[in-house]
Amino acid sequence: MNATVAERAHDRPLMQTIEMLSESQQAAIRAIPPHDNAPILAIDHKRPVSMFIGDDFFQLEQQRLFRRQAVPITISARLAEPGSSVAHDGYGTPLLVTRDKDGKAHVFLNACTHKGAKLIDGCDVAKGNRLTCPYHAWTFSTDGKLIGAARPETFTNLDKGARGLAELPSREAGGIIWAMLDRHAEPDFSGVDEQLTADFAAFDLPDLHVYGHKTFHLNANWKLVLEPFLEGYHVQRLHARTVGPLFADVPNVVDKLGINIRQISGKLNFTPDCLDIPGENIHASVTHAYNVFPNCVVVTSPYYISVMFLMPTAADKTTVDYFMLTRRPPDNPKGAALYQKSYDMIVSVFGGEDFYAAEISHAGLSTGAIEETVYSGLEATIPVYYGILDRVLAG
């Protein structure tokens, strides 16, 4: 990489040329056809409404999907420093995510091994290598070891080595932390695909800065929240007054990365020759959208990356953790204004449009008006996703 491009990459929030991406990403980008040659795809695909509103289907997902394999928990950047901890209740089970003094990430059940009290309550990241229970002041290190109990002389045969925090199998790769929600299940990290994590490493996802974080509590099935991020059919319609005019009404280039999905699309200004302009920021003309199976979404923009975790708590309830990541904190008034404008815009678009659409869809499906949903060729990635989901649930 020449010095000029390197300097521009440092000076602009997510400045990346196509050569900075993985070979697989580059090949997918170069497969984007000119908009006037984009194929017109028609499909016949339907899904039963019961998979969105039925409690039986929700319980099946909980048992065979969210409890049998590792699921995405949070981003590495949320625990950027050794000696960091954060509570995580999004999946309905109190979790504690830590980064120990040596930099290793852990996921524990957020329960003191004295009487079960949560060690951390709230969503703020705590700093420090010790975690002290607010109830009786038992103290743990960020690697889960019990290192102190108040008035230890009042216990007979207290084995501190046997009273460490209950740890869940977990893995950190490509800027994402995965964990098994059932610590007694056979660990399954099949979703941690090598190409997926290589793509995220190419984005520098592990080292980005958390500019903004917002939690949404939605009255909708989690798959209805996910669907807009698997298709472009809605973009020029639902987002007609916001970001819709920036995008072309054409299919995406879709690749399966193991059980994950990568979609790459050219924006309205995309032409194949723009890929070879020296020093051109690829994110200005191309958008990447990933489904980290089953319920995490990663979307690129010219100045930031959006990461969302869609966590089901009931058939009609979803908690969304949204993160806006930038290369570094703003260091000048112009940068600060740009970041704030970007954050306000994307929270408004996702919250006020995509998430709103999920809620009104769930409300409508619940009326019994239709028995099946139907999908167009501009939504063809949704059947791809549901094919993966069907196989996992059947297993």
Buried (B, 14 or more C-beta within 10 A) or exposed (E): EEEEBEEBBEEBBBBBBBEBBBEBBBEBBEEBBEBEEBEEEEEEBEBEBBBBBBEEBBEEBBEBBBBBBBBBBBBBBBBBEBBBBBBBBBBBBBBBBBBBEEEEBBBBBBBBBBEEBBBBEEEEBBEEBEBBBEEEEBBBBBBBBBBEBEEEEEEEEEEBEEBBBEBBBBBBBBBBBBBBBBBEBEBBBEBBBEBBBBBBBBBBBBBBBBBBBBEBEBBBBBBBBBBBBBBBBBBBEBBEEBBBEEBBBBBBBBBBBBBBBBBBBBBBEBEBEBBEEEEBBBBBBBBBBBBBBBBBBBBBBBBBBBBBBBBBBEBBBBBBBBBBBBBEEBEEEEBEEBBEEBBEEBBEBBBEBBBBBBBEBBEEBBEEEEEEBEBBBBBBBBBBBBEBBEEBBEE
